[in-house]
Amino acid sequence: MNSLAIGEIMSILDVRNFRAYYFTKAGTVKAVDGVNLSIDKKTIIGIVGESGCGKSTLAKALSFNVEPPLKIVKGDIVIDGIKINDMTTDEIRRKILGIKVALIPQSAMNALVPTVKIRSFIKDVLKEKTGYTTLEIFELAVKRFKELNLPIEALDMYPFELSGGMRQRVLIAIATLLNPSLLIADEPTSALDVSTQKMVLETLYDIYRRGLVKSIIFISHDIATVRQIVDEIVVMYAGKFVEKGSTEEMINEPLHPYSKGLIFSILTPELIVRERVRKAKEVLLKGEPPSLINPPSGCRFHPRCPYAMDICRREEPPMIEVERNRFVSCWLYVKR
């Protein structure tokens, strides 16, 4: 078994030992605590986990949408071959944001300015970054709206005049105007009905299929939604990654006890089978996720794990490759 290797091939994103903490009066919240991630070109990867596991913090940190009390405290970040650690905040704002990496945040209404028309919002976003004229920006926006089958009239509307699904699709169009290498979508379908979720997923996949972005990180707690669009799934728990594999492998045969509890708890067509239901009962998630101010020692999942051993309480398990491109962080799979 080999250690998880990162950066062996040219990737869109390489992250090593990445940590992003909230520094609060109550204490330091270790929301993202030592994760490693490598995303190849032409890949859609899903990051799943319970609320509070650090998914959205990771999205903010990787897209440099970082404001106090959140702070990136450690880690190397390489996006499309560019090492971000060596850049100033101003350089990141001018050369990286929207060009190399873009974020679709959870709430489209909060991301847009309610009192500003979409056309004006786009102009304000792109004017300084590109130096384009107002006419050039408008032509770029019209072209992208047409590509994504969005009504051109929406450019002259306020966000509150658009439905929730339309706002989300407009935000996707705006985020990808400069064809960023990596698009990070943080819970893009939350609070939307099923039919609207489908339209948003189709829009995301359309920009990927057209090559308007090279790769996508799709973050969600909803595995049933994630599996419809992603090639690979990463499971996150209490600020750490615990498993990674292809979507098919993760859905059909999750390895980590937490992954099993998370995935088997979802009623999918595969679960309407007696054996799968039995497995679901075996790893039923009990208790609550731990405090990230004072997380458990060793494996952070051990207080909820039905298979916990003494070593799980003492030592953090390494992330190992159990088979090609299949990684898990669990003492059950470590040869000792």
Summary of the structure (lengths in Angstrom):
residues: 336
radius of gyration: 20.5
end to end distance: 11.6
largest distance: 65.8
contacts: 1084
relative contact order: 0.14
helix: 38%
strand: 24%
